[in-house]
Amino acid sequence: MSEYTRRRRTIARHGQLHTPGPVGQLLKFLAIGLAVVLVSGFGVGAYILYDFSSTVSANAVDLEGDAPVPPDIGEYKDGFNLVLTGVDTCEDDYKQYFGDRCTGGDSEGTLNDVNLLVHVSKDPRRITVVSFPRDLMIPIPECTDDDGNVHSAMSKRPLNVAYTDGGLNCVVKTISELTGQEVQFAASVTFGGVIEITNSIGGVDVCLANPIRDRYTGLDMTAGTHTVKGIEALQFLRTRHGVGDGSDLGRIGNQQQYMSSLARKMISGEVLGNVPVMLKLANTGLNNLEASTSLADPMKIVQIALAVREVPFEDIVFVQYPTGADYEDPNKVVPNYDAADQLWAAIEANAQLQITHQNNSNDGVVVEEPTAPAEETPTAEPTPGATATPENVVALPDSIKGNSAAQQTCSNGNVR
């Protein structure tokens, strides 16, 4: 890889530019992660063992400084972390959907355009999914790539060049040093399987508060609830001009709506109760997965399944890493370290996270307040399976956007 390719200045994708950004990866890698994790609980271990070993283990990536993984995931005193990243490899079967990203002057290299840190606490089990903007300007540490080449550190670069610089290992190392979180597991996926994944699970329901019309992705949707599949799901995850202020931060909110709906669908039984669908989904996903060595173990997948399958929706929280404007470049953002410190402290305390940010017209989604049924009374019995609000609730700073899987959010479309 040439020095120019490795350190090239990419086109800014946080601001409202006129070239379409690459597709969001959230559907694919979250679907893969949840599918592989949860299908293991349905007695198909032999299938997973065979397919996982043949498609994933051979391409497993070592993480720098990675400690040996305990035989039982329950031995992690404070839970564990996974980094999931979506990379924009231009695969032959799908590159026609991505315009200049795959054919123009910005087509070099492979960028990690979607980056998630998934924290799973110990007791009680809670899941916090932190999304990092791809145009977050931060230090990129010295990294060793898959071929053993060492790439020098960079003091301030967009997060999404980390994969170009040193592969999955570099993405993990960058996020770990930014957050102070030790990462035990990681995986990356290309955007090629979005259509197949959505079709495998029968689509995902999304809500639009206002219509979306986005000429860059070709998405044209009316207000209301839609089940998105195939190319429409791809367009929905790509759109940023179609929601909020047209920025990548608005797109993250819109993608998190998708993830919340996907989590509810899979955990509620629509997918988990259908073994053929799960097998098809797992097979599609595993053929496109690059995993860390620590994750390339079917038994570890089973343990993760047991760790997360009973987490209530209100304890599955999606947040955006807090940022501020980069005064050197209006199309980039920089970390809001004060707010981030409060987020990590709340996660370390295993508190139930409370989002205080009030969404506005610049955000990618609006929060739909639940409407109580007419017959409901103050003495109504609690919903079966609901958990009482714990004492250690932490209200996050209003600079941290997000929602729980128990909340219904709707896309803040650009047609009003």
C-alpha positions in Angstrom: 0.0 0.0 0.0 1.5 3.4 -1.0 2.1 6.2 1.5 -0.4 8.3 -0.5 -3.1 5.7 -0.2 -2.5 5.1 3.5 -2.6 8.7 4.4 -4.7 10.3 1.7 -7.1 13.0 2.7 -10.5 11.6 2.2 -13.5 13.6 1.1 -15.3 15.0 4.2 -18.6 13.2 4.8 -19.8 14.8 8.0 -20.9 18.0 6.3 -23.6 18.4 3.7 -21.6 17.5 0.6 -23.0 16.8 -2.8 -21.4 13.4 -3.3 -23.2 10.4 -1.8 -21.4 8.9 1.2 -20.8 5.1 1.4 -23.6 2.9 2.7 -24.1 2.5 6.4 -23.0 -1.0 7.7 -25.2 -1.2 10.7 -27.8 -3.6 9.4 -25.2 -6.1 8.3 -22.8 -6.3 11.2 -25.5 -6.0 13.9 -27.6 -8.6 12.1 -24.6 -10.9 11.9 -23.7 -10.3 15.5 -27.1 -10.9 16.9 -27.8 -13.8 14.5 -24.7 -15.7 15.3 -25.0 -15.0 19.0 -28.6 -16.0 19.3 -28.9 -18.9 16.8 -26.4 -20.7 19.0 -29.2 -21.1 21.6 -31.3 -23.2 19.3 -29.4 -26.5 19.1 -27.6 -25.8 15.9 -24.1 -25.8 17.3 -22.8 -28.4 14.8 -23.9 -26.2 11.9 -22.3 -23.2 13.4 -19.1 -25.1 14.2 -18.7 -26.3 10.6 -19.6 -23.0 8.8 -17.8 -20.8 11.3 -14.6 -22.8 11.2 -14.5 -22.9 7.4 -15.3 -19.2 6.7 -14.1 -17.2 9.7 -11.2 -18.9 11.6 -8.9 -18.9 8.6 -9.2 -15.1 8.4 -9.1 -14.4 12.1 -7.2 -11.2 13.1 -4.9 -10.9 16.2 -5.5 -7.9 18.4 -2.5 -6.2 19.8 -2.1 -6.7 23.5 -5.1 -9.0 23.6 -5.1 -11.0 26.8 -6.0 -14.7 26.7 -9.8 -15.2 26.7 -11.1 -17.1 29.7 -12.8 -20.4 29.0 -16.1 -19.0 30.5 -17.2 -15.5 29.5 -18.7 -15.2 32.9 -15.2 -14.8 34.3 -15.0 -11.3 33.0 -15.4 -9.3 36.2 -16.8 -6.2 34.6 -18.4 -7.7 31.5 -16.8 -7.5 28.1 -16.5 -5.3 25.0 -16.9 -5.9 21.3 -15.9 -3.6 18.5 -18.0 -4.0 15.4 -17.0 -2.0 12.3 -18.5 -1.7 8.8 -16.0 -1.3 6.0 -16.8 0.1 2.6 -15.0 -2.4 0.4 -16.3 -2.0 -3.2 -17.3 -5.5 -4.1 -18.1 -6.3 -7.7 -21.7 -7.4 -7.0 -22.6 -4.2 -5.2 -20.4 -1.3 -6.3 -22.9 0.0 -8.8 -25.0 1.2 -5.9 -22.3 3.5 -4.4 -21.4 5.9 -7.2 -18.3 7.9 -6.9 -17.2 6.0 -3.7 -16.4 3.0 -5.9 -15.6 4.6 -9.3 -14.5 8.2 -8.7 -11.5 10.0 -7.3 -12.4 9.0 -3.8 -12.4 5.2 -4.5 -9.0 4.3 -3.0 -8.5 2.3 0.1 -11.0 0.8 2.5 -12.6 2.9 5.2 -14.2 1.9 8.5 -17.3 4.1 8.1 -19.4 2.6 10.9 -17.8 2.0 14.2 -19.5 0.5 17.3 -18.3 -0.3 20.8 -20.7 -2.8 22.3 -20.4 -3.1 26.1 -22.0 -6.0 27.9 -22.0 -5.6 31.7 -22.0 -8.5 34.1 -24.8 -8.3 36.7 -27.3 -7.2 36.0 -26.7 -7.7 32.3 -27.0 -4.5 30.3 -25.9 -3.7 26.7 -24.6 -0.2 25.7 -23.9 0.4 22.0 -21.7 3.5 21.4 -21.6 4.8 17.8 -18.5 6.8 16.8 -18.8 9.3 13.9 -16.6 8.4 11.0 -15.3 12.0 10.7 -14.3 12.1 14.4 -10.8 13.7 14.4 -8.6 11.8 16.9 -5.1 10.4 17.2 -4.5 7.1 15.3 -1.9 5.1 17.2 1.0 3.1 15.8 -0.6 -0.1 14.4 0.6 -3.4 13.0 -1.4 -4.6 9.9 -2.3 -8.1 8.9 1.0 -8.6 7.1 3.1 -7.5 10.1 3.9 -4.1 8.8 4.1 -1.3 11.4 2.4 2.0 10.6 3.4 5.1 12.4 1.1 7.0 14.7 -0.8 10.1 13.5 -1.7 12.9 15.8 -5.1 13.9 14.3 -6.9 12.0 11.6 -10.5 10.9 10.9 -11.4 7.7 12.7 -12.5 6.1 9.4 -8.9 5.9 8.1 -7.9 3.5 10.8 -8.8 0.4 8.8 -6.9 1.7 5.8 -3.9 2.3 8.0 -3.8 -1.1 9.8 -6.9 -3.2 9.4 -9.3 -4.4 12.1 -6.6 -4.4 14.7 -6.0 -0.7 14.1 -9.7 0.2 14.5 -9.8 -1.7 17.8 -6.6 -0.1 19.1 -7.8 3.4 18.1 -11.2 3.0 19.8 -9.6 1.4 22.9 -7.1 4.2 23.4 -9.8 6.9 22.8 -12.2 5.3 25.3 -9.9 3.6 27.8 -11.9 0.5 27.3 -10.3 -2.9 26.9 -11.7 -4.7 23.9 -11.9 -8.5 24.0 -13.7 -9.2 20.7 -14.0 -7.6 17.3 -15.4 -8.1 13.9 -15.6 -6.2 10.6 -18.0 -6.7 7.7 -18.3 -5.2 4.2 -21.5 -3.7 2.9 -22.1 -6.4 0.3 -24.5 -8.5 2.4 -27.1 -5.7 3.3 -29.6 -6.9 0.7 -29.2 -10.6 1.5 -29.4 -10.0 5.3 -32.6 -8.0 5.2 -34.3 -10.5 2.9 -33.2 -13.4 5.2 -35.0 -11.9 8.2 -38.0 -10.8 6.2 -37.2 -7.1 6.5 -37.2 -4.6 9.4 -39.9 -2.2 10.4 -38.9 1.5 10.4 -41.0 4.5 11.3 -41.0 7.9 9.4 -42.3 11.0 11.2 -42.0 12.8 7.9 -41.5 11.6 4.3 -37.9 11.1 3.0 -36.9 12.1 -0.5 -33.2 11.7 -1.1 -32.0 12.0 -4.7 -28.5 10.9 -3.8 -29.6 7.4 -2.6 -32.8 7.2 -4.6 -34.9 6.8 -1.4 -38.4 8.0 -1.6 -40.6 7.0 1.3 -43.9 8.4 2.8 -44.5 9.1 6.5 -45.6 6.1 8.5 -44.3 2.6 9.2 -42.6 0.6 6.5 -41.0 -2.8 6.3 -37.7 -2.2 4.5 -36.0 -5.0 2.5 -33.3 -5.3 0.0 -32.2 -2.2 -1.9 -34.7 0.0 0.1 -33.0 -1.1 3.3 -29.7 -0.2 1.8 -31.0 3.2 0.8 -32.5 3.8 4.2 -29.2 3.1 5.9 -27.3 5.2 3.4 -29.4 8.3 3.6 -28.1 11.4 5.3 -29.4 14.1 3.0 -32.9 12.7 3.7 -32.9 13.1 7.5 -32.3 15.9 10.0 -29.7 18.4 9.0 -28.2 16.2 6.3 -25.1 15.4 8.4 -23.5 12.1 9.3 -24.6 12.7 12.9 -28.2 12.7 11.8 -27.6 9.5 9.8 -26.3 7.8 13.0 -29.6 8.5 14.7 -31.5 7.1 11.8 -29.3 4.0 11.7 -29.8 3.6 15.5 -33.6 3.5 14.9 -33.0 0.6 12.6 -30.8 -1.2 15.1 -33.4 -0.8 17.9 -36.1 -2.2 15.6 -33.8 -5.1 14.6 -33.0 -5.9 18.2 -36.7 -5.9 19.2 -37.6 -8.1 16.2 -34.8 -10.7 16.8 -35.2 -10.9 20.6 -39.0 -10.9 20.6 -39.1 -14.2 18.7 -40.1 -13.2 15.2 -36.6 -14.3 14.1 -35.4 -16.4 17.0 -38.5 -18.6 16.8 -37.9 -19.5 13.1 -34.9 -21.8 12.9 -34.7 -21.9 9.1 -34.6 -18.1 8.9 -31.8 -18.1 11.6 -29.8 -20.7 9.7 -30.1 -18.8 6.4 -29.2 -15.5 8.2 -26.2 -17.1 10.0 -24.9 -18.7 6.7 -25.2 -15.4 4.9 -23.5 -13.5 7.6 -20.6 -15.8 8.4 -19.5 -15.8 4.7 -18.8 -12.1 5.1 -17.3 -11.9 8.5 -13.7 -10.9 9.5 -13.3 -11.7 13.2 -10.7 -11.3 15.9 -9.0 -14.5 16.9 -10.7 -14.3 20.3 -14.1 -14.4 18.6 -13.3 -17.2 16.1 -14.6 -19.9 18.5 -18.1 -21.3 18.3 -18.2 -21.9 22.0 -17.5 -18.3 22.7 -20.5 -17.4 20.5 -22.7 -19.7 22.6 -21.5 -18.0 25.8 -22.2 -14.6 24.4 -25.7 -15.8 23.5 -26.3 -16.9 27.0 -25.0 -13.6 28.3 -27.3 -11.3 26.3 -30.5 -13.1 25.4 -32.4 -12.1 28.5 -31.5 -8.4 28.6 -34.7 -6.3 28.7 -35.2 -3.7 26.0 -34.9 -0.7 28.4 -31.4 -1.9 29.2 -30.3 -2.1 25.6 -29.2 1.5 25.0 -27.8 3.1 21.8 -25.8 6.3 22.2 -23.7 8.5 20.0 -20.2 9.3 21.2 -20.3 13.0 22.2 -18.6 15.5 19.9 -18.1 19.1 19.3 -17.2 21.2 16.2 -13.7 21.0 14.8 -12.8 24.6 14.2 -10.1 23.6 11.8 -12.6 21.9 9.5 -16.4 22.5 9.6 -17.0 19.1 8.0 -15.3 17.2 10.9 -16.0 16.8 14.6 -13.8 16.4 17.7 -14.4 14.5 21.0 -16.3 16.1 23.9 -14.1 14.5 26.5 -16.0 15.9 29.5 -19.3 14.3 28.4 -17.5 11.1 27.3 -16.0 10.8 30.8 -19.4 10.9 32.3 -20.6 8.2 29.9 -17.8 5.8 30.6 -18.2 6.4 34.4 -21.9 5.5 34.2 -21.1 2.4 32.1 -18.4 1.4 34.6 -20.9 1.8 37.5 -23.3 -0.5 35.5 -26.0 2.2 35.8 -29.2 2.3 33.8 -28.5 5.1 31.3 -31.1 7.8 30.9 -31.0 9.9 27.8 -31.7 13.6 28.5 -31.1 15.0 25.0 -34.3 16.5 23.5 -34.3 15.8 19.8 -34.8 18.7 17.4 -35.1 19.4 13.7 -31.4 18.8 13.2 -31.5 15.3 14.5 -32.0 12.2 12.4 -34.9 10.9 14.4 -37.7 12.1 16.7 -38.9 10.2 19.8 -42.4 9.0 19.7 -44.1 9.1 23.1 -46.1 6.0 23.9 -49.9 6.4 24.0 -51.6 4.7 26.9 -54.5 2.5 26.0 -57.9 4.0 26.8 -58.7 1.3 29.3 -55.5 1.6 31.2 -55.8 2.7 34.9 -53.2 3.7 37.5 -53.8 0.3 39.2 -53.0 -1.7 36.1 -50.7 -4.7 36.5 -47.2 -4.2 35.3 -46.3 -5.7 31.9 -45.0 -9.3 32.3 -41.2 -9.4 32.2 -40.8 -5.7 32.9 -38.1 -4.7 35.3 -38.3 -2.2 38.1 -36.3 1.0 37.7 -33.1 0.5 39.6 -31.7 3.0 42.1 -28.6 3.6 40.1 -30.1 5.5 37.2 -27.6 8.0 35.7 -28.9 10.9 33.6 -26.4 11.5 30.8 -25.4 15.0 29.7 -27.8 16.4 27.1 -24.9 16.5 24.6 -25.2 12.7 24.4 -27.8 11.6 21.9 -29.4 8.2 21.8 -32.3 5.9 22.8 -33.1 2.6 24.3 -34.6 -0.3 22.4 -37.7 0.1 24.5 -38.3 3.5 22.9 -39.9 4.1 19.5 -38.1 6.6 17.3 -39.1 7.7 13.9 -37.0 9.1 11.1 -37.0 12.9 10.9 -37.5 13.1 7.2 -36.6 16.1 5.1 -40.0 16.6 3.5 -42.3 18.6 5.8 
